[in-house]
Amino acid sequence: QPRLVESGGGLARPGESLRLSCVSSMDIYNIYWMRWYRQTPGKERELIASSTNAGSTNVAESVKGRFEIYRDNAVNTVYLQMNNLEVGDTANYLCNANFGLGAISDYWGQGTQVTVSP
């Protein structure tokens, strides 16, 4: 079972950039899905970016053109590069790993908080 540790969150002003990191205790080359979600109190958790170990990536329409997900297999880390941040990006960002077996194979990090404020 992979352990996932996120980092890189913090306070940013609109228009600035942050890069979030998710370090996995397991070789991410062997993890089919690595994903970033975000959640805000009172709202449903939102999938914002996903990556497969075959090289495919996808980002949510709400962040397309601003956010990018990519992996560095050498350090077992998946990154979320967040550019041109907006106030609406404020959320707790969670790293998810999934082995392609459905929800039963989901693993989660503890989250890292991103706050975007003028």
Contacts in CASP RR format, 6 or more apart in sequence:
PFRMAT RR
TARGET T0000
AUTHOR 0000-0000-0000
METHOD contacts of the structure
MODEL  1
QPRLVESGGGLARPGESLRLSCVSSMDIYNIYWMRWYRQTPGKERELIAS
STNAGSTNVAESVKGRFEIYRDNAVNTVYLQMNNLEVGDTANYLCNANFG
LGAISDYWGQGTQVTVSP
1 26 0 8 1.000
1 107 0 8 1.000
2 24 0 8 1.000
2 25 0 8 1.000
2 26 0 8 1.000
2 31 0 8 1.000
2 97 0 8 1.000
2 107 0 8 1.000
3 24 0 8 1.000
3 25 0 8 1.000
3 26 0 8 1.000
3 107 0 8 1.000
3 109 0 8 1.000
4 22 0 8 1.000
4 23 0 8 1.000
4 24 0 8 1.000
4 25 0 8 1.000
4 95 0 8 1.000
4 96 0 8 1.000
4 97 0 8 1.000
4 107 0 8 1.000
4 108 0 8 1.000
4 109 0 8 1.000
4 110 0 8 1.000
5 22 0 8 1.000
5 23 0 8 1.000
5 95 0 8 1.000
5 109 0 8 1.000
5 110 0 8 1.000
6 20 0 8 1.000
6 21 0 8 1.000
6 22 0 8 1.000
6 93 0 8 1.000
6 94 0 8 1.000
6 95 0 8 1.000
6 109 0 8 1.000
6 110 0 8 1.000
6 111 0 8 1.000
6 112 0 8 1.000
7 20 0 8 1.000
7 21 0 8 1.000
7 23 0 8 1.000
7 112 0 8 1.000
8 18 0 8 1.000
8 19 0 8 1.000
8 20 0 8 1.000
8 21 0 8 1.000
8 112 0 8 1.000
9 18 0 8 1.000
9 20 0 8 1.000
9 93 0 8 1.000
9 112 0 8 1.000
9 113 0 8 1.000
9 114 0 8 1.000
10 18 0 8 1.000
10 112 0 8 1.000
10 113 0 8 1.000
10 114 0 8 1.000
10 115 0 8 1.000
11 115 0 8 1.000
11 116 0 8 1.000
11 117 0 8 1.000
12 18 0 8 1.000
12 85 0 8 1.000
12 114 0 8 1.000
12 115 0 8 1.000
12 116 0 8 1.000
12 117 0 8 1.000
13 85 0 8 1.000
13 116 0 8 1.000
13 117 0 8 1.000
13 118 0 8 1.000
14 85 0 8 1.000
14 86 0 8 1.000
14 87 0 8 1.000
14 116 0 8 1.000
14 117 0 8 1.000
14 118 0 8 1.000
15 83 0 8 1.000
15 84 0 8 1.000
15 85 0 8 1.000
15 86 0 8 1.000
16 85 0 8 1.000
16 116 0 8 1.000
17 81 0 8 1.000
17 82 0 8 1.000
17 83 0 8 1.000
17 84 0 8 1.000
17 85 0 8 1.000
18 82 0 8 1.000
18 85 0 8 1.000
18 114 0 8 1.000
19 79 0 8 1.000
19 80 0 8 1.000
19 81 0 8 1.000
19 82 0 8 1.000
20 36 0 8 1.000
20 79 0 8 1.000
20 80 0 8 1.000
20 82 0 8 1.000
20 93 0 8 1.000
20 112 0 8 1.000
20 114 0 8 1.000
21 77 0 8 1.000
21 78 0 8 1.000
21 79 0 8 1.000
22 34 0 8 1.000
22 36 0 8 1.000
22 77 0 8 1.000
22 78 0 8 1.000
22 79 0 8 1.000
22 80 0 8 1.000
22 95 0 8 1.000
22 109 0 8 1.000
23 75 0 8 1.000
23 76 0 8 1.000
23 77 0 8 1.000
24 31 0 8 1.000
24 34 0 8 1.000
24 76 0 8 1.000
24 77 0 8 1.000
24 78 0 8 1.000
24 97 0 8 1.000
25 76 0 8 1.000
26 76 0 8 1.000
26 97 0 8 1.000
27 73 0 8 1.000
27 76 0 8 1.000
28 34 0 8 1.000
28 53 0 8 1.000
28 71 0 8 1.000
28 73 0 8 1.000
28 76 0 8 1.000
28 77 0 8 1.000
28 78 0 8 1.000
28 97 0 8 1.000
29 53 0 8 1.000
29 73 0 8 1.000
30 53 0 8 1.000
31 53 0 8 1.000
31 97 0 8 1.000
31 98 0 8 1.000
31 99 0 8 1.000
32 52 0 8 1.000
32 53 0 8 1.000
32 98 0 8 1.000
32 99 0 8 1.000
32 100 0 8 1.000
33 50 0 8 1.000
33 51 0 8 1.000
33 52 0 8 1.000
33 96 0 8 1.000
33 97 0 8 1.000
33 98 0 8 1.000
33 99 0 8 1.000
33 100 0 8 1.000
34 50 0 8 1.000
34 51 0 8 1.000
34 52 0 8 1.000
34 53 0 8 1.000
34 69 0 8 1.000
34 71 0 8 1.000
34 78 0 8 1.000
34 95 0 8 1.000
34 96 0 8 1.000
34 97 0 8 1.000
35 47 0 8 1.000
35 49 0 8 1.000
35 50 0 8 1.000
35 51 0 8 1.000
35 69 0 8 1.000
35 95 0 8 1.000
35 96 0 8 1.000
35 97 0 8 1.000
35 98 0 8 1.000
36 47 0 8 1.000
36 48 0 8 1.000
36 49 0 8 1.000
36 50 0 8 1.000
36 69 0 8 1.000
36 78 0 8 1.000
36 80 0 8 1.000
36 93 0 8 1.000
36 94 0 8 1.000
36 95 0 8 1.000
36 96 0 8 1.000
37 45 0 8 1.000
37 46 0 8 1.000
37 47 0 8 1.000
37 48 0 8 1.000
37 93 0 8 1.000
37 94 0 8 1.000
37 95 0 8 1.000
37 96 0 8 1.000
38 45 0 8 1.000
38 46 0 8 1.000
38 48 0 8 1.000
38 89 0 8 1.000
38 91 0 8 1.000
38 92 0 8 1.000
38 93 0 8 1.000
38 94 0 8 1.000
38 114 0 8 1.000
39 45 0 8 1.000
39 46 0 8 1.000
39 91 0 8 1.000
39 92 0 8 1.000
39 94 0 8 1.000
40 90 0 8 1.000
40 91 0 8 1.000
40 92 0 8 1.000
45 94 0 8 1.000
46 60 0 8 1.000
46 62 0 8 1.000
46 91 0 8 1.000
47 60 0 8 1.000
48 59 0 8 1.000
48 60 0 8 1.000
48 62 0 8 1.000
48 63 0 8 1.000
48 67 0 8 1.000
48 80 0 8 1.000
48 93 0 8 1.000
49 57 0 8 1.000
49 58 0 8 1.000
49 59 0 8 1.000
49 60 0 8 1.000
49 63 0 8 1.000
49 67 0 8 1.000
49 68 0 8 1.000
49 69 0 8 1.000
49 80 0 8 1.000
50 57 0 8 1.000
50 58 0 8 1.000
50 59 0 8 1.000
50 69 0 8 1.000
51 57 0 8 1.000
51 58 0 8 1.000
51 69 0 8 1.000
51 70 0 8 1.000
51 71 0 8 1.000
51 78 0 8 1.000
53 71 0 8 1.000
55 71 0 8 1.000
57 68 0 8 1.000
57 69 0 8 1.000
57 70 0 8 1.000
59 65 0 8 1.000
59 67 0 8 1.000
59 68 0 8 1.000
59 69 0 8 1.000
63 82 0 8 1.000
63 89 0 8 1.000
65 83 0 8 1.000
66 82 0 8 1.000
66 83 0 8 1.000
66 84 0 8 1.000
66 85 0 8 1.000
66 86 0 8 1.000
67 80 0 8 1.000
67 81 0 8 1.000
67 82 0 8 1.000
67 83 0 8 1.000
68 80 0 8 1.000
68 81 0 8 1.000
68 83 0 8 1.000
69 78 0 8 1.000
69 79 0 8 1.000
69 80 0 8 1.000
69 81 0 8 1.000
70 78 0 8 1.000
70 79 0 8 1.000
70 81 0 8 1.000
71 77 0 8 1.000
71 78 0 8 1.000
71 79 0 8 1.000
72 78 0 8 1.000
72 79 0 8 1.000
78 95 0 8 1.000
80 93 0 8 1.000
82 89 0 8 1.000
82 114 0 8 1.000
85 114 0 8 1.000
85 116 0 8 1.000
86 116 0 8 1.000
87 116 0 8 1.000
87 117 0 8 1.000
87 118 0 8 1.000
88 116 0 8 1.000
89 114 0 8 1.000
89 116 0 8 1.000
90 114 0 8 1.000
90 115 0 8 1.000
90 116 0 8 1.000
90 117 0 8 1.000
91 113 0 8 1.000
91 114 0 8 1.000
92 111 0 8 1.000
92 112 0 8 1.000
92 113 0 8 1.000
92 114 0 8 1.000
93 111 0 8 1.000
93 112 0 8 1.000
93 113 0 8 1.000
93 114 0 8 1.000
94 108 0 8 1.000
94 109 0 8 1.000
94 110 0 8 1.000
94 111 0 8 1.000
95 108 0 8 1.000
95 109 0 8 1.000
95 111 0 8 1.000
96 106 0 8 1.000
96 107 0 8 1.000
96 108 0 8 1.000
96 109 0 8 1.000
97 106 0 8 1.000
97 107 0 8 1.000
97 108 0 8 1.000
98 105 0 8 1.000
98 106 0 8 1.000
98 107 0 8 1.000
99 105 0 8 1.000
END
